[in-house]
């Protein structure tokens, strides 16, 4: 199967944009996103996700459009749209369905459609195939072809970008798989693994993040046990990590578009197949409850309703991504306990924080003094705070709550108290 003469990437978020820019070094690429504001920003050389540096965005030959018609003529369509869960933690394929409808309207004979979004095993063939066939009037496997290549993006992690990853690919024929291996190999230095089939690749992606979720849940439960025993989980982990095969996971809040969501996709398919996924869902229960546990511990350490500053709202360090962030659960629980909570984030967009979580971010750290400062997210600007900063931010007797252990080695004035996992 020949390499495509033109590639369309549908969905220009944390996954699609870096992929479009990387592929554009080797192919004619058009990137499609239905958010006209996002397209305007990209054309102006600004990436709100901070995944693509401004200089790389300015230099790319990729074209960006909010008009689905711009994808016409592509030989390869790569769909990288969100796959969240709904309020009942059931898979939401709405964005995938919409993207496939749009692709189907511009599908030409001989083209290939690849899904990168995380889905349950079978979704590409069971959900995407009929939509594409209906919208295009073409037959999958004869007139056009399907493939799957799960994204492995880690927001904010430049050390594990596309060029450093092994990309898993799968196609409904060996020819499609070989073509996808060649295309993705251009941007991964040839690091490609060809999975047995599409459903195998879908399952591999589903278990990758479920495994990480379970491992984090284990150390989160250990943190809860240590808290009951009056121990620092970080001290315990420091000692345990000296064993050569101890897995170096750390406790914390689990959120974002992958780890806090993907296990539910696996669980959904498991239940449909007649299996009760006990371990997978136990991990989710522990991690989903971590924000409430932390808030309860902080509330117990305070003397009645207090004025609290929470540092960090994003789901992980040094990114602006607010999707499914565990920090929001801490804020809600502390407010529910009667405290007044102020939130600052060094990277998040204030408008998005208000729209998505109903949280008004304070513009700077000039307020206070507060009864408590909570280190929720390990952004670099927060790690750099020192004793003088906390003496200014906290009133005498105030509490420094260090969820991530980022200030463990910091000597605090005797007038301040400390709490950590």
N, C-alpha and C positions, 0 to 999 in steps of 0.2 A: 504494500500500500504506500503511495507516494506521500511525502510530507505536504501539509496544507500550504496553499499559496497565501492564505489570509486567515487570521485567528481573531475571533470575537470573545472577549471576556465579559461575562454578564455578572455584575455585582462588583463594585470597586471599594470594598471595605478593607479590613485588615488583611484579608486573604487575597482578594482579587486584584487590588492595586499593585502590590509588590510583584505579583505574578505577571500582570500586564506589562509592567515596566521591564521586567527581566526578559520576557519573551520578545519584546520589541527590539532587543539587541540582535535578534536573529530572524524575526519574521515581521510581516506587515500586520500590525495589531490595532484593533479598535476596542476601547473599553466602554461598556454601557452601564449606566446606573440611572434609575428612575428619579433620583434626587437631583433636581436641577441646581440646587444650591451647592451640592457636592461637586457637580461637574464644573460649575463656574469657578469654584475654589481651585480645583485641579488645573484648569486651564490657566489660572493666574499663578500657578506654581506653588500652591499651598495644600499640604496634606494634614488635615486636622487630626488624623490618627497618629501622626509622627512616625509612621512605618517607612516612608520613603523620604529621604533627605531632599531638601529644596533643590539642591544642585542636580540631583538625579532626575527629579521631576521636570526641571527646566530643560534638561538635555534629552529627554526621551522622545522617540519618534512616535510613540503610541498616541493615538487620537482618542479623545473622550467625548461622549455624547449622551444626552438623556433621551434621544430619539431612537427607539428600537429599529427603525428603518436603516440606521447606520450599520447594523450588523449584516445586512444583506450581502450575499456573495462570499461569505466566509466558508472555508472548508472544514474548519474546526471551531466548535462552540464550546467554551468552558464556562460552566455555571457555578458561581461561588457566592451564593446568597445565604442569608441567615436561616438556620433551622432551630428555632427556640422551642420551648414547651409552653403550653397554656397554663391557666391558673390551676388546673388539676394535674399538672406535670405530664400531660399527654402530648405526644409529638404534634407540632404545628408545621405542616408542609405548605402553608399558604404561599410563601415567597417562592418556593420551588415550583409549585404549580403555575404561578403567574409567569415566572421566568421561562418555563417550558412552553407555555402558550405563545409567548413572544418569539421564542426561538423557532417554534413550529411554523409560524407565519412567514419565516424568512429562510426556511430550510431548503437547500438545493440537493438534487440527487448526488450521492457519493460523499456527502458530508458526514462528519462524526460529531456527536454530542457527548460531552464528558461532564459528569457531575463531580464537584469537589466538596460540596456541603456534606456534613455528617448526617447520615440517615440510618435507619435500621436495615439489616440485611434483606434484600429483595426490593427495596424502594425504587431503585433506578429502573428495573425492568417492570415492576408491577404498577408503579405510579407514573413515572416519566414516559415510558414507552407509549401507552395509549394516548396520552395528551399530545405528544409529538406527532403520532400517526394521524390523529383526528385533525390537528391544526394544519398539518402539511399536506395531507392526502397521500403521503408516502408510506411505504412499509419498512419497518425496522428490520435490519438483518439482510435486506435486499436493496432498498433504495437509499437508506442511510443507516448509520451504525451507532451503537451505544458504547460508552466507556465509563470508567469510574477511576478517579485518582484522589484519594482523601487528602484534604489539606492538613498540614502539620505546623501551621503558624503558631508562634509563641510571641504574642504582642510584647514589644519593647526589648526583645532579645535579639540583638544584632549578631551574636555569636552563633546562633542557630537559624539563620535565614535560609532562603531557598538554596543558595550555593553550597550550604553545609549539610543539607538534608539528603537522606535516601528517600526518593519519591516512589511510592507504591502506585502501580498502574494496573489496570485490567481492562480487557475489551471483550466484546461478545464473539470476536473471532481472533485467531492468532495474528492475523494481519493487522487488525486494529490495535492490539496490544503492542505489537512491534513498532507501529507508527507512533503511538503515544510514548513508548520508551525512548524513541529517537527525539521526539519533540521536547519532552521534559528533561531528557539527558543533556540538551543544549544549555539548560540553566542550572543543572545540578552537577556538572562535571562528570556526567555519565553515571552518577549514583542513582540507579533505578532498580527496583525490584518488581518483576512481573508476577502478579498474583495469579492463582489458578483460574479464577473467574471473578466476575463482578461481585457476586454475593460474598465471596471470600474476602475481597478487598473492603467491602462495606463492613463486614464483621470485624476485621482487623482494626479498623478505625474506631469502631464502637468500644472495643475492649481496651484500647490504648488509654483513653481518658478514664474509663471506669476503673482500671487498675490503679491509676494515680489517685483517683478519688478515694479508693479504699485504703491506700497506704496513708494518705493524709488523715483519713478518719481514724485510723489506728493511733497515730501520734496525738490527734486531738483528744481521743478518749484517754490516752496516757496522761495528757495535760490535765484533764479533769480529775483523774485519780491522784496525780501529784498535788493538785490544789487542795484536795481533801486531806492529804498527808502532810501538808505544810512544806512541800518540796518545790524547788524550781525545776520545771520540766526541761529547761535549757541546760541546767547543771547535769541532770540525769542523762540527757542526750549527748552532752559532751563526753561523758564517761563511756556511754554505750557505743559511740562511734569509733572508739579505739579498736573494736573488734573488726577484723578485716572484711567480713561479709555483712555487717550491719548496714541496712539501707538508710541513707542520709536524708530522710524526710523531716520536715519541721511542722509544728502546729501552726494554725492560723485560720483565716477566713477564706472560704472557697467560693469563687464566683467566676464571672466572665462568660464567654460564649461557648466554652467547651466542657471543662471538668465538672461544672455544676449542672450541666444540661445533658450531656451525651449519655450518662448512665441510664437516664430515663428512657432514651430511645432503645437501648439494649433491653431494658426491663419490659418495655412495651412489646417487643417482638418475642421475648422469652415467654411472656404470659399468653400471647397469641398461639404459641407452640405448645402450651400446656405445662410450662415450667414456672415455678414460683422463685424468682431471683432473690433469695434471702440476703446474701452477702452484699450484692450490689445495692439494694435498697437500704440495708442497715448502714452502709457507708454514707448514703445520701442523708439519712435521718440525723446522723451524728454531725455531719458537716453543716447541714441546714440549721441545726440548733446551736452552732458554736457562737453566733452573734448574741443570742439570748443568754447563753452561759456567761460570756464575758461581761455583758451589761449587768447581769445579776451580781457578779462578783464585785464589780466596780461600785454598784449601788450599795452593797453591804459594807464597803470600805468608807463610805461617805456618811456624814452626820445629817441626814435629812435632805430635803430638796436643795440642789446645788447648781451653780453656774459652771458648765462644763464646755471645754473646747476639745473637739475631736479633730485630730490631724489626719486627713486622708479620707477620701470617699471612693476613689477608683478601686477596681477589683484587684489590682496588683501594683507593685512598685513601678514608678517612673513611666506610667502610661496614663492617658486621659480617659480610658475606657471605663464606663460606669455600668456596663451590662451585668445584671445579676450580682451586683457587689454585696458582699457580706457586711461591709461597713454600714450600709443603710439600716440593716437589722439592729445594729448596736444603737444607732441614733434613735430609731423608733422605740426600742425597749427602754432606753434611758428617759426619753420623753414620757413614755407610759408610766414610768416610776415617779414622775413628778419633777424631773430635773429640766432646767433650761439648757438646751444644747446648741452650741454654735459649731459650725463645720467649716474647715478650710481645706482646700486641696490645691497643691502646687501646680497641677497640670489639667485638671478637669475643666470643662466648659460650664460656666455658671448657668447659662440658659438650659443646657441639657440636664444639669442637676435638678433644676426646678421642674422641668417638664417630666422627667422620668421618675423622680423620687420625691418631688415636692419639698426639696431641701434648698434653702437659700444659702449659698456659700458666702462666708465673710471674705472681703477682698484682700485682707492682709493679716499679719499677726500683730497688729498694733493695738488690739483690744486688751481687755482684762483689767486687773488680774482676775483669774478664775479659781474656783475651788478645786478643779481637777483638769488635767490635760491628758487626753487619751491618744496614744500613738497607735493608730489603727492600720496605717499603710506605710511601708518603709520607703517612702520617697527619699531620694538623696538629700534634698533640702532639710528634711526632718532629721535624718541621721546626723546632719552636721550641727544641729542645735547643741549648745553647751550649757553649763551651769548658770551662766549669766542670763541666758535666754529664759531658762525655767524660773529663775529668781524673779524675772520681770513678769512672766506669764502667770505665775502662781502666787497666790497670797500666802502668808505664813500659815503653816499647817496643811497646805494644799497637797493634793495627791497627783503623782505622776504615774499614770497607768500605761505600762509598756507591753502591749500585746505581743509584738514581734521580737522582743528582747534586743532592740536596737540601741538601747542606752544602758545595757547591763554594766559596762565598764565605766560609766560616768559617775564621778563623785559629786553627789548633791549636797547642798547646804543642809545642816541639821534641822533647819526649819521646815523642810519638805519631806513628804512621805513617798514611798514607792510601792507599787504593786505590779507584778508581772505574772505570766503563766508559769 
